């Protein structure tokens, strides 16, 4: 499974898909899943919904992740051909200068540029350790006039992303663009293939959802859930690592240590939301991990949240849990994950979902 995940992830990491502009990613995933017996639809926002029918007596499940990435939007084209940008999503401003970026004007026509960084020889001492606000940055694409920029197809509103790249650091670790959440997409695709191999009576009905707009407003998946009305929703996204010197106080999540289960998330910075999982789901994941011999890490954190925060509020409520892969250097152009974690996460969620076709209950009084 690791080799197939490697190939799937690498392909996904090289496809631009800024929030609100995920169509290239969606078309790729649709093609990769075409051989499976799925009922495929796309809603008005662009969410890709792939349904695998299963046992009518089991709770319906939405296994979801997001296709979109953070990035930028073209804000202003200067007369001299330099370009100003607006941020989209949680961009780490201290990591932006000297980054290579890509203006997405059309497949085969994308334009590369450099986020300018003041020449070191001209930088006074009091500027060397300051972070330049993104609004003060500009991008150089080599054009000498606004007309030359526009001739390349760049306009106000054109999406801008980190230039796609993949770096293999060793046998199992992959770095590059948009591991958040193309790794999640790779896991959900692999889980769809695994569950499709089971007889329908041995699995619940599963809706595999590849959502839009997570990095923008966290509400793309909510729209899909409003249409599907699942009983259970399992979200696949990253867990912040805790095994580098700058992150040790955050928890106990180790890269390469296996998948992680989120027991608590809360944003708190303007968005009073988060996810506390339905108690039946951590129990199910613990039991499945033990039965399958899969190490399962645990995480609880503030300062971040996923779109399960809004999916859980659909209808009369959806039983939700965030299942995660450890990740380092999040929201930069070189995020880092371990393929062994992705493989074990795929095995875990696939086996847990299959168990829902058996003796599984969402009655809170039976598990609390």
FINU-625057 format. One record per residue (C-alpha): y, x, z; residue in one letter. Coordinates in nm, 2 decimals. Last residue first. Layout:
N
<site Y="Y" X="X" Z="Z" rest="A"/>
...
% end
This chain:
368
<site Y="0.67" X="-2.04" Z="2.85" rest="X"/>
<site Y="0.41" X="-2.05" Z="2.57" rest="X"/>
<site Y="0.25" X="-2.40" Z="2.59" rest="X"/>
<site Y="0.58" X="-2.56" Z="2.70" rest="X"/>
<site Y="0.75" X="-2.43" Z="2.39" rest="X"/>
<site Y="0.53" X="-2.64" Z="2.16" rest="X"/>
<site Y="0.54" X="-2.44" Z="1.84" rest="X"/>
<site Y="0.17" X="-2.44" Z="1.81" rest="X"/>
<site Y="-0.09" X="-2.22" Z="1.63" rest="X"/>
<site Y="-0.46" X="-2.28" Z="1.61" rest="X"/>
<site Y="-0.52" X="-2.19" Z="1.25" rest="X"/>
<site Y="-0.29" X="-2.19" Z="0.95" rest="X"/>
<site Y="-0.03" X="-2.01" Z="1.16" rest="X"/>
<site Y="-0.27" X="-1.71" Z="1.17" rest="X"/>
<site Y="-0.20" X="-1.64" Z="0.80" rest="X"/>
<site Y="0.17" X="-1.60" Z="0.89" rest="X"/>
<site Y="0.08" X="-1.34" Z="1.15" rest="X"/>
<site Y="-0.14" X="-1.15" Z="0.91" rest="X"/>
<site Y="0.13" X="-1.13" Z="0.64" rest="X"/>
<site Y="0.39" X="-1.04" Z="0.90" rest="X"/>
<site Y="0.19" X="-0.76" Z="1.04" rest="X"/>
<site Y="0.05" X="-0.61" Z="0.72" rest="X"/>
<site Y="0.40" X="-0.60" Z="0.56" rest="X"/>
<site Y="0.55" X="-0.45" Z="0.88" rest="X"/>
<site Y="0.28" X="-0.18" Z="0.88" rest="X"/>
<site Y="0.35" X="-0.09" Z="0.52" rest="X"/>
<site Y="0.73" X="-0.08" Z="0.58" rest="X"/>
<site Y="0.69" X="0.13" Z="0.89" rest="X"/>
<site Y="0.47" X="0.38" Z="0.69" rest="X"/>
<site Y="0.73" X="0.39" Z="0.42" rest="X"/>
<site Y="0.99" X="0.54" Z="0.66" rest="X"/>
<site Y="1.35" X="0.45" Z="0.63" rest="X"/>
<site Y="1.69" X="0.63" Z="0.56" rest="X"/>
<site Y="2.03" X="0.51" Z="0.46" rest="X"/>
<site Y="2.22" X="0.74" Z="0.23" rest="X"/>
<site Y="2.53" X="0.56" Z="0.08" rest="X"/>
<site Y="2.62" X="0.45" Z="0.43" rest="X"/>
<site Y="2.57" X="0.10" Z="0.58" rest="X"/>
<site Y="2.30" X="0.22" Z="0.82" rest="X"/>
<site Y="2.25" X="0.59" Z="0.89" rest="X"/>
<site Y="1.89" X="0.55" Z="1.02" rest="X"/>
<site Y="1.65" X="0.26" Z="0.98" rest="X"/>
<site Y="1.36" X="0.12" Z="1.17" rest="X"/>
<site Y="1.18" X="-0.18" Z="1.00" rest="X"/>
<site Y="1.24" X="-0.52" Z="1.14" rest="X"/>
<site Y="1.11" X="-0.87" Z="1.22" rest="X"/>
<site Y="1.38" X="-1.11" Z="1.32" rest="X"/>
<site Y="1.25" X="-1.44" Z="1.46" rest="X"/>
<site Y="1.32" X="-1.80" Z="1.40" rest="X"/>
<site Y="1.19" X="-2.15" Z="1.50" rest="X"/>
<site Y="1.42" X="-2.38" Z="1.30" rest="X"/>
<site Y="1.65" X="-2.64" Z="1.45" rest="X"/>
<site Y="1.70" X="-3.02" Z="1.41" rest="X"/>
<site Y="1.85" X="-2.96" Z="1.07" rest="X"/>
<site Y="1.96" X="-2.60" Z="1.02" rest="X"/>
<site Y="2.07" X="-2.40" Z="1.33" rest="X"/>
<site Y="1.80" X="-2.14" Z="1.32" rest="X"/>
<site Y="1.91" X="-2.05" Z="0.96" rest="X"/>
<site Y="2.25" X="-1.95" Z="1.10" rest="X"/>
<site Y="2.15" X="-1.67" Z="1.33" rest="X"/>
<site Y="1.86" X="-1.59" Z="1.10" rest="X"/>
<site Y="2.13" X="-1.45" Z="0.87" rest="X"/>
<site Y="2.13" X="-1.13" Z="1.07" rest="X"/>
<site Y="2.33" X="-1.00" Z="1.36" rest="X"/>
<site Y="2.50" X="-0.68" Z="1.48" rest="X"/>
<site Y="2.71" X="-0.56" Z="1.76" rest="X"/>
<site Y="2.47" X="-0.63" Z="2.04" rest="X"/>
<site Y="2.11" X="-0.52" Z="2.07" rest="X"/>
<site Y="1.75" X="-0.59" Z="2.18" rest="X"/>
<site Y="1.46" X="-0.41" Z="2.02" rest="X"/>
<site Y="1.09" X="-0.40" Z="2.05" rest="X"/>
<site Y="0.83" X="-0.17" Z="1.88" rest="X"/>
<site Y="0.50" X="-0.29" Z="1.75" rest="X"/>
<site Y="0.22" X="-0.05" Z="1.68" rest="X"/>
<site Y="-0.04" X="-0.21" Z="1.44" rest="X"/>
<site Y="-0.41" X="-0.23" Z="1.54" rest="X"/>
<site Y="-0.46" X="-0.56" Z="1.36" rest="X"/>
<site Y="-0.56" X="-0.76" Z="1.67" rest="X"/>
<site Y="-0.29" X="-0.60" Z="1.88" rest="X"/>
<site Y="-0.02" X="-0.66" Z="1.62" rest="X"/>
<site Y="-0.14" X="-1.02" Z="1.57" rest="X"/>
<site Y="-0.12" X="-1.09" Z="1.95" rest="X"/>
<site Y="0.22" X="-0.94" Z="1.98" rest="X"/>
<site Y="0.35" X="-1.11" Z="1.67" rest="X"/>
<site Y="0.22" X="-1.45" Z="1.78" rest="X"/>
<site Y="0.37" X="-1.41" Z="2.13" rest="X"/>
<site Y="0.70" X="-1.30" Z="1.98" rest="X"/>
<site Y="0.69" X="-1.62" Z="1.77" rest="X"/>
<site Y="0.59" X="-1.88" Z="2.02" rest="X"/>
<site Y="0.90" X="-1.80" Z="2.23" rest="X"/>
<site Y="1.15" X="-1.91" Z="1.96" rest="X"/>
<site Y="1.35" X="-1.59" Z="1.90" rest="X"/>
<site Y="1.70" X="-1.53" Z="2.05" rest="X"/>
<site Y="1.93" X="-1.48" Z="1.75" rest="X"/>
<site Y="2.30" X="-1.41" Z="1.72" rest="X"/>
<site Y="2.63" X="-1.58" Z="1.71" rest="X"/>
<site Y="2.98" X="-1.56" Z="1.84" rest="X"/>
<site Y="3.14" X="-1.41" Z="1.53" rest="X"/>
<site Y="3.47" X="-1.25" Z="1.61" rest="X"/>
<site Y="3.32" X="-0.94" Z="1.74" rest="X"/>
<site Y="3.04" X="-1.08" Z="1.96" rest="X"/>
<site Y="2.75" X="-1.00" Z="1.74" rest="X"/>
<site Y="2.45" X="-1.09" Z="1.94" rest="X"/>
<site Y="2.08" X="-1.00" Z="1.89" rest="X"/>
<site Y="1.79" X="-1.05" Z="2.12" rest="X"/>
<site Y="1.41" X="-1.01" Z="2.11" rest="X"/>
<site Y="1.40" X="-0.83" Z="1.78" rest="X"/>
<site Y="1.05" X="-0.72" Z="1.68" rest="X"/>
<site Y="1.01" X="-0.37" Z="1.54" rest="X"/>
<site Y="0.77" X="-0.22" Z="1.28" rest="X"/>
<site Y="0.60" X="0.11" Z="1.34" rest="X"/>
<site Y="0.69" X="0.44" Z="1.50" rest="X"/>
<site Y="0.79" X="0.61" Z="1.18" rest="X"/>
<site Y="1.16" X="0.60" Z="1.28" rest="X"/>
<site Y="1.17" X="0.54" Z="1.66" rest="X"/>
<site Y="1.32" X="0.23" Z="1.83" rest="X"/>
<site Y="1.38" X="0.28" Z="2.20" rest="X"/>
<site Y="1.72" X="0.15" Z="2.27" rest="X"/>
<site Y="2.09" X="0.20" Z="2.19" rest="X"/>
<site Y="2.15" X="0.49" Z="2.43" rest="X"/>
<site Y="1.96" X="0.74" Z="2.21" rest="X"/>
<site Y="2.18" X="0.67" Z="1.91" rest="X"/>
<site Y="2.40" X="0.98" Z="1.86" rest="X"/>
<site Y="2.12" X="1.23" Z="1.94" rest="X"/>
<site Y="1.88" X="1.07" Z="1.68" rest="X"/>
<site Y="1.58" X="0.86" Z="1.79" rest="X"/>
<site Y="1.73" X="0.52" Z="1.86" rest="X"/>
<site Y="1.70" X="0.36" Z="1.52" rest="X"/>
<site Y="1.88" X="0.04" Z="1.44" rest="X"/>
<site Y="1.63" X="-0.23" Z="1.33" rest="X"/>
<site Y="1.65" X="-0.33" Z="0.97" rest="X"/>
<site Y="1.58" X="-0.66" Z="0.80" rest="X"/>
<site Y="1.31" X="-0.91" Z="0.75" rest="X"/>
<site Y="1.36" X="-1.27" Z="0.87" rest="X"/>
<site Y="1.09" X="-1.50" Z="0.97" rest="X"/>
<site Y="1.17" X="-1.87" Z="0.95" rest="X"/>
<site Y="0.94" X="-2.14" Z="1.10" rest="X"/>
<site Y="0.94" X="-2.52" Z="1.06" rest="X"/>
<site Y="1.10" X="-2.50" Z="0.71" rest="X"/>
<site Y="1.37" X="-2.74" Z="0.60" rest="X"/>
<site Y="1.36" X="-2.62" Z="0.23" rest="X"/>
<site Y="1.70" X="-2.74" Z="0.11" rest="X"/>
<site Y="1.89" X="-2.65" Z="0.42" rest="X"/>
<site Y="1.69" X="-2.33" Z="0.45" rest="X"/>
<site Y="1.82" X="-2.21" Z="0.12" rest="X"/>
<site Y="2.17" X="-2.29" Z="0.23" rest="X"/>
<site Y="2.12" X="-2.10" Z="0.55" rest="X"/>
<site Y="1.99" X="-1.80" Z="0.35" rest="X"/>
<site Y="2.33" X="-1.76" Z="0.19" rest="X"/>
<site Y="2.52" X="-1.79" Z="0.52" rest="X"/>
<site Y="2.55" X="-1.43" Z="0.66" rest="X"/>
<site Y="2.92" X="-1.41" Z="0.54" rest="X"/>
<site Y="2.96" X="-1.12" Z="0.31" rest="X"/>
<site Y="2.67" X="-0.88" Z="0.39" rest="X"/>
<site Y="2.43" X="-1.18" Z="0.38" rest="X"/>
<site Y="2.57" X="-1.32" Z="0.06" rest="X"/>
<site Y="2.25" X="-1.38" Z="-0.13" rest="X"/>
<site Y="1.89" X="-1.45" Z="-0.01" rest="X"/>
<site Y="1.55" X="-1.36" Z="-0.14" rest="X"/>
<site Y="1.33" X="-1.64" Z="-0.01" rest="X"/>
<site Y="0.96" X="-1.65" Z="0.01" rest="X"/>
<site Y="0.87" X="-2.01" Z="0.10" rest="X"/>
<site Y="0.52" X="-2.02" Z="0.26" rest="X"/>
<site Y="0.29" X="-2.32" Z="0.28" rest="X"/>
<site Y="0.05" X="-2.23" Z="0.56" rest="X"/>
<site Y="-0.25" X="-2.00" Z="0.49" rest="X"/>
<site Y="-0.62" X="-2.02" Z="0.51" rest="X"/>
<site Y="-0.66" X="-2.36" Z="0.34" rest="X"/>
<site Y="-0.47" X="-2.22" Z="0.03" rest="X"/>
<site Y="-0.74" X="-1.95" Z="-0.01" rest="X"/>
<site Y="-0.60" X="-1.60" Z="0.06" rest="X"/>
<site Y="-0.49" X="-1.37" Z="-0.23" rest="X"/>
<site Y="-0.15" X="-1.53" Z="-0.25" rest="X"/>
<site Y="-0.09" X="-1.41" Z="0.11" rest="X"/>
<site Y="-0.11" X="-1.04" Z="0.01" rest="X"/>
<site Y="0.10" X="-1.07" Z="-0.30" rest="X"/>
<site Y="0.37" X="-1.26" Z="-0.11" rest="X"/>
<site Y="0.36" X="-1.00" Z="0.16" rest="X"/>
<site Y="0.42" X="-0.73" Z="-0.09" rest="X"/>
<site Y="0.73" X="-0.91" Z="-0.23" rest="X"/>
<site Y="0.85" X="-0.97" Z="0.13" rest="X"/>
<site Y="0.82" X="-0.60" Z="0.22" rest="X"/>
<site Y="0.99" X="-0.48" Z="-0.10" rest="X"/>
<site Y="1.28" X="-0.72" Z="-0.04" rest="X"/>
<site Y="1.31" X="-0.60" Z="0.32" rest="X"/>
<site Y="1.33" X="-0.24" Z="0.19" rest="X"/>
<site Y="1.60" X="-0.37" Z="-0.05" rest="X"/>
<site Y="1.79" X="-0.47" Z="0.26" rest="X"/>
<site Y="1.94" X="-0.26" Z="0.39" rest="X"/>
<site Y="1.76" X="0.03" Z="0.20" rest="X"/>
<site Y="2.08" X="-0.03" Z="0.00" rest="X"/>
<site Y="2.14" X="0.32" Z="-0.14" rest="X"/>
<site Y="1.94" X="0.63" Z="-0.06" rest="X"/>
<site Y="1.68" X="0.79" Z="0.17" rest="X"/>
<site Y="1.30" X="0.77" Z="0.16" rest="X"/>
<site Y="1.06" X="0.90" Z="0.42" rest="X"/>
<site Y="0.68" X="0.91" Z="0.38" rest="X"/>
<site Y="0.58" X="1.22" Z="0.19" rest="X"/>
<site Y="0.90" X="1.40" Z="0.26" rest="X"/>
<site Y="1.28" X="1.36" Z="0.20" rest="X"/>
<site Y="1.24" X="1.14" Z="-0.11" rest="X"/>
<site Y="1.60" X="1.08" Z="-0.23" rest="X"/>
<site Y="1.69" X="0.76" Z="-0.42" rest="X"/>
<site Y="2.03" X="0.69" Z="-0.58" rest="X"/>
<site Y="2.26" X="0.41" Z="-0.68" rest="X"/>
<site Y="2.63" X="0.49" Z="-0.70" rest="X"/>
<site Y="2.79" X="0.32" Z="-0.40" rest="X"/>
<site Y="2.92" X="-0.02" Z="-0.51" rest="X"/>
<site Y="3.22" X="-0.17" Z="-0.69" rest="X"/>
<site Y="3.24" X="-0.52" Z="-0.81" rest="X"/>
<site Y="3.53" X="-0.61" Z="-1.06" rest="X"/>
<site Y="3.78" X="-0.84" Z="-0.89" rest="X"/>
<site Y="4.09" X="-0.71" Z="-1.07" rest="X"/>
<site Y="3.96" X="-0.58" Z="-1.40" rest="X"/>
<site Y="3.73" X="-0.30" Z="-1.52" rest="X"/>
<site Y="3.59" X="-0.35" Z="-1.87" rest="X"/>
<site Y="3.62" X="0.01" Z="-1.99" rest="X"/>
<site Y="3.93" X="-0.09" Z="-2.19" rest="X"/>
<site Y="4.08" X="-0.20" Z="-1.86" rest="X"/>
<site Y="4.07" X="0.15" Z="-1.72" rest="X"/>
<site Y="4.22" X="0.30" Z="-2.04" rest="X"/>
<site Y="4.50" X="0.04" Z="-2.02" rest="X"/>
<site Y="4.58" X="0.13" Z="-1.66" rest="X"/>
<site Y="4.63" X="0.49" Z="-1.77" rest="X"/>
<site Y="4.48" X="0.84" Z="-1.75" rest="X"/>
<site Y="4.12" X="0.74" Z="-1.68" rest="X"/>
<site Y="3.89" X="0.99" Z="-1.51" rest="X"/>
<site Y="3.73" X="0.73" Z="-1.29" rest="X"/>
<site Y="3.94" X="0.82" Z="-0.98" rest="X"/>
<site Y="3.92" X="0.58" Z="-0.69" rest="X"/>
<site Y="4.19" X="0.53" Z="-0.44" rest="X"/>
<site Y="4.20" X="0.52" Z="-0.06" rest="X"/>
<site Y="4.48" X="0.38" Z="0.15" rest="X"/>
<site Y="4.32" X="0.04" Z="0.19" rest="X"/>
<site Y="4.00" X="0.21" Z="0.31" rest="X"/>
<site Y="4.18" X="0.34" Z="0.61" rest="X"/>
<site Y="4.18" X="0.72" Z="0.62" rest="X"/>
<site Y="3.99" X="0.86" Z="0.92" rest="X"/>
<site Y="4.16" X="1.14" Z="1.10" rest="X"/>
<site Y="4.00" X="1.47" Z="1.19" rest="X"/>
<site Y="4.15" X="1.69" Z="0.93" rest="X"/>
<site Y="4.49" X="1.52" Z="0.93" rest="X"/>
<site Y="4.66" X="1.70" Z="1.22" rest="X"/>
<site Y="4.55" X="2.04" Z="1.08" rest="X"/>
<site Y="4.73" X="1.99" Z="0.75" rest="X"/>
<site Y="4.52" X="1.91" Z="0.44" rest="X"/>
<site Y="4.64" X="2.09" Z="0.12" rest="X"/>
<site Y="4.35" X="2.34" Z="0.10" rest="X"/>
<site Y="4.10" X="2.07" Z="0.18" rest="X"/>
<site Y="4.21" X="1.87" Z="-0.13" rest="X"/>
<site Y="4.26" X="1.50" Z="-0.03" rest="X"/>
<site Y="3.95" X="1.30" Z="-0.08" rest="X"/>
<site Y="3.94" X="1.05" Z="-0.37" rest="X"/>
<site Y="3.67" X="0.79" Z="-0.40" rest="X"/>
<site Y="3.50" X="0.92" Z="-0.71" rest="X"/>
<site Y="3.42" X="0.71" Z="-1.02" rest="X"/>
<site Y="3.13" X="0.58" Z="-1.23" rest="X"/>
<site Y="3.15" X="0.31" Z="-1.49" rest="X"/>
<site Y="2.88" X="0.05" Z="-1.57" rest="X"/>
<site Y="2.82" X="-0.03" Z="-1.93" rest="X"/>
<site Y="2.43" X="-0.03" Z="-1.96" rest="X"/>
<site Y="2.41" X="-0.35" Z="-1.75" rest="X"/>
<site Y="2.76" X="-0.49" Z="-1.72" rest="X"/>
<site Y="3.10" X="-0.41" Z="-1.56" rest="X"/>
<site Y="2.96" X="-0.29" Z="-1.22" rest="X"/>
<site Y="3.21" X="-0.02" Z="-1.11" rest="X"/>
<site Y="3.00" X="0.26" Z="-0.96" rest="X"/>
<site Y="3.08" X="0.49" Z="-0.67" rest="X"/>
<site Y="3.05" X="0.86" Z="-0.59" rest="X"/>
<site Y="3.17" X="0.93" Z="-0.23" rest="X"/>
<site Y="3.44" X="1.20" Z="-0.18" rest="X"/>
<site Y="3.60" X="1.00" Z="0.10" rest="X"/>
<site Y="3.40" X="0.70" Z="0.22" rest="X"/>
<site Y="3.20" X="0.81" Z="0.54" rest="X"/>
<site Y="3.48" X="0.76" Z="0.79" rest="X"/>
<site Y="3.54" X="0.41" Z="0.65" rest="X"/>
<site Y="3.20" X="0.28" Z="0.74" rest="X"/>
<site Y="3.19" X="-0.04" Z="0.53" rest="X"/>
<site Y="3.09" X="-0.36" Z="0.71" rest="X"/>
<site Y="3.11" X="-0.61" Z="0.43" rest="X"/>
<site Y="3.33" X="-0.63" Z="0.11" rest="X"/>
<site Y="3.61" X="-0.38" Z="0.11" rest="X"/>
<site Y="3.92" X="-0.41" Z="-0.11" rest="X"/>
<site Y="3.98" X="-0.13" Z="-0.37" rest="X"/>
<site Y="4.26" X="0.06" Z="-0.53" rest="X"/>
<site Y="4.21" X="0.23" Z="-0.87" rest="X"/>
<site Y="4.38" X="0.53" Z="-1.04" rest="X"/>
<site Y="4.46" X="0.49" Z="-1.40" rest="X"/>
<site Y="4.82" X="0.62" Z="-1.39" rest="X"/>
<site Y="4.97" X="0.27" Z="-1.40" rest="X"/>
<site Y="4.77" X="0.18" Z="-1.09" rest="X"/>
<site Y="4.48" X="-0.07" Z="-1.10" rest="X"/>
<site Y="4.47" X="-0.29" Z="-0.80" rest="X"/>
<site Y="4.21" X="-0.48" Z="-0.59" rest="X"/>
<site Y="3.87" X="-0.39" Z="-0.73" rest="X"/>
<site Y="3.60" X="-0.52" Z="-0.50" rest="X"/>
<site Y="3.40" X="-0.31" Z="-0.26" rest="X"/>
<site Y="3.06" X="-0.25" Z="-0.12" rest="X"/>
<site Y="2.80" X="-0.43" Z="0.09" rest="X"/>
<site Y="2.46" X="-0.51" Z="-0.06" rest="X"/>
<site Y="2.28" X="-0.83" Z="-0.17" rest="X"/>
<site Y="1.91" X="-0.90" Z="-0.19" rest="X"/>
<site Y="1.86" X="-1.05" Z="0.15" rest="X"/>
<site Y="1.53" X="-1.12" Z="0.33" rest="X"/>
<site Y="1.32" X="-1.42" Z="0.39" rest="X"/>
<site Y="0.98" X="-1.56" Z="0.50" rest="X"/>
<site Y="1.03" X="-1.94" Z="0.53" rest="X"/>
<site Y="0.72" X="-2.09" Z="0.69" rest="X"/>
<site Y="0.59" X="-2.45" Z="0.68" rest="X"/>
<site Y="0.39" X="-2.54" Z="0.99" rest="X"/>
<site Y="0.02" X="-2.59" Z="0.92" rest="X"/>
<site Y="-0.15" X="-2.93" Z="0.85" rest="X"/>
<site Y="-0.06" X="-2.93" Z="0.49" rest="X"/>
<site Y="-0.25" X="-2.60" Z="0.43" rest="X"/>
<site Y="-0.08" X="-2.38" Z="0.16" rest="X"/>
<site Y="0.15" X="-2.38" Z="-0.13" rest="X"/>
<site Y="0.33" X="-2.06" Z="-0.22" rest="X"/>
<site Y="0.70" X="-2.12" Z="-0.28" rest="X"/>
<site Y="0.94" X="-1.87" Z="-0.44" rest="X"/>
<site Y="1.31" X="-1.93" Z="-0.37" rest="X"/>
<site Y="1.57" X="-1.69" Z="-0.52" rest="X"/>
<site Y="1.91" X="-1.76" Z="-0.37" rest="X"/>
<site Y="2.18" X="-1.76" Z="-0.64" rest="X"/>
<site Y="2.44" X="-1.98" Z="-0.47" rest="X"/>
<site Y="2.35" X="-2.28" Z="-0.69" rest="X"/>
<site Y="1.98" X="-2.25" Z="-0.61" rest="X"/>
<site Y="1.72" X="-2.05" Z="-0.79" rest="X"/>
<site Y="1.36" X="-2.18" Z="-0.83" rest="X"/>
<site Y="1.01" X="-2.04" Z="-0.85" rest="X"/>
<site Y="0.68" X="-2.22" Z="-0.76" rest="X"/>
<site Y="0.45" X="-1.92" Z="-0.70" rest="X"/>
<site Y="0.10" X="-1.85" Z="-0.83" rest="X"/>
<site Y="0.17" X="-1.47" Z="-0.86" rest="X"/>
<site Y="0.20" X="-1.28" Z="-1.19" rest="X"/>
<site Y="0.57" X="-1.35" Z="-1.22" rest="X"/>
<site Y="0.65" X="-1.17" Z="-0.89" rest="X"/>
<site Y="0.78" X="-0.85" Z="-1.05" rest="X"/>
<site Y="0.98" X="-1.04" Z="-1.30" rest="X"/>
<site Y="1.15" X="-1.26" Z="-1.04" rest="X"/>
<site Y="1.23" X="-0.95" Z="-0.84" rest="X"/>
<site Y="1.41" X="-0.79" Z="-1.13" rest="X"/>
<site Y="1.60" X="-1.10" Z="-1.22" rest="X"/>
<site Y="1.72" X="-1.14" Z="-0.86" rest="X"/>
<site Y="1.83" X="-0.78" Z="-0.84" rest="X"/>
<site Y="2.04" X="-0.81" Z="-1.16" rest="X"/>
<site Y="2.18" X="-1.15" Z="-1.03" rest="X"/>
<site Y="2.31" X="-1.02" Z="-0.70" rest="X"/>
<site Y="2.68" X="-1.05" Z="-0.77" rest="X"/>
<site Y="2.81" X="-1.25" Z="-0.47" rest="X"/>
<site Y="2.72" X="-0.97" Z="-0.24" rest="X"/>
<site Y="2.70" X="-0.65" Z="-0.45" rest="X"/>
<site Y="2.38" X="-0.60" Z="-0.63" rest="X"/>
<site Y="2.34" X="-0.27" Z="-0.81" rest="X"/>
<site Y="1.98" X="-0.18" Z="-0.90" rest="X"/>
<site Y="1.86" X="0.17" Z="-0.81" rest="X"/>
<site Y="1.73" X="0.08" Z="-0.46" rest="X"/>
<site Y="1.51" X="-0.20" Z="-0.60" rest="X"/>
<site Y="1.32" X="0.04" Z="-0.83" rest="X"/>
<site Y="1.27" X="0.29" Z="-0.55" rest="X"/>
<site Y="1.15" X="0.01" Z="-0.31" rest="X"/>
<site Y="0.88" X="-0.12" Z="-0.55" rest="X"/>
<site Y="0.75" X="0.23" Z="-0.63" rest="X"/>
<site Y="0.74" X="0.34" Z="-0.27" rest="X"/>
<site Y="0.59" X="0.00" Z="-0.17" rest="X"/>
<site Y="0.31" X="0.05" Z="-0.42" rest="X"/>
<site Y="0.24" X="0.40" Z="-0.29" rest="X"/>
<site Y="0.24" X="0.29" Z="0.07" rest="X"/>
<site Y="0.00" X="0.00" Z="0.00" rest="X"/>
% end
